[in-house]
Amino acid sequence: MMESPMPETMQAVEISQFGDPDVLRPCRRPLPALQAGEVLLKVGAAGVNRPDATQRRGFYPPPPGITDIPGLDVAGQILAVADDVASLKPGDFVCGLVAGGGYAEYVAIPAVQCLPIPRGLSLEEAASLPEVFFTAWNKVVEVGRLAPGESILVQGGTSGVGMAATQIARYCREARVITLSGSAEKCEQSRVFGAHIAINYAEADWCAAALEATGGKGLDVILDAQAGDYLQREVDILAVGGRIVLMGTHRNVESTVNFRQVVRRRLTIAGSVVRSRTPQEKGLLADSLLKHVWPLIELGRIVTHVQRTYLLQEAAAAHWMLERNEQIGKIVLIVDRGLCQRHASIGTSWHDA
C-alpha cells in the first residue's frame, strides 16, 4: 500500500566501471519495485562498508536479482509496505540490512530485515549499525560459537565489524577480547570499544603477544580478515578445539595449512557470508540483535562510532577515506539531510511507539 505518489526516478550512485573510488558516479535510476514481504524506505543515511569497495573493484558481485547499486545498510522512513506486511507501517523510522541499493534515495527492503532505531541514535548513527552487527553476530556467535569465559582475537579492532564483534564478544558473551590494530591511536580506541588487550601489529609480534595474552593456553576463536600466510600462524596459536572464522582474504585467497594440527587439536576453519542469505535467515539474525544487542545500545553499553559523514554525491571521497584505512568505526553517507533532521526532532524509540 502506497501512502502518497512517488517520483518515477531517484538519485543514486552507481559503479560506472570496476576500479578505484572515482568510478563511483551519481546517476538517476527508476524507483525499486515493491515485492511481497518488502517495505519501501526513504533513505536518510547509508553506511559505507568494505564489501562496497570490494564490489567496486569487481570482486564481490551482488547476488542474482539484486541491484548493482552498492550499499548494504540504511536508515530512514518507511513510505509504503507490501500488502502482506503487518509488522511495519508507513511513517515508521527503521534501519535495515539490504543486499544492495543503499546508495540511493529509495530502497526496497524485506520487512524482516528492518530494525527499529534505538533510542538516542540519529539516522546517521543507525545507518552504521546493520551490516556490521549482522555480520559480527553471525561470525562471533553463530559460526564462532564463542562461549562465556572464552578468548577471541579480532583483527581490525577499529573497523566497523571489528568494533561490533568486540562489543558482542565482551558484553553479550562475556569473553576475553584481544584485538589487532595498526596504530597506537587505533589500539586506544579499540580499548574504548571494549577490548581487554589491543595489540599494535605494526610494532609487535602479534602472534606471540596474543598467545601471551591467553597465558599460553591459546585462543578459542580468531576472526580472520586476511587469510593467506596468516592462516597457519593462527592455527599455531589456537587452543585445543579452537575456531578460525574467515571474514576476508585480503592477504591471499590461497593458504598452506598443516592439517595434521587441525585434526589432532580438533580445530575448525570456517567461513560465512551474510549477503547471499535468504530474508528468512537474515530475519533470524535481526531477531537476535533486537533481543540481545539493541537493548544494550539503548543503555549505552554497546556503542557505534561514526567518524565522518559525506553527502551521497561524495561517495567517491568516502571510498578514498576507506581505501586509505583512515576510518575508526564507520563512514556514513547523508542521503536526505532534511529527513535526518526531522527524525532528530522526534527522538523516539520502538519502546515509545
Order of alpha helices (4+ residues) and beta strands (2+ residues): beta-beta-beta-alpha-beta-beta-beta-beta-alpha-alpha-beta-alpha-beta-alpha-beta-alpha-beta-alpha-beta-alpha-beta-alpha-alpha-beta-alpha-beta-alpha
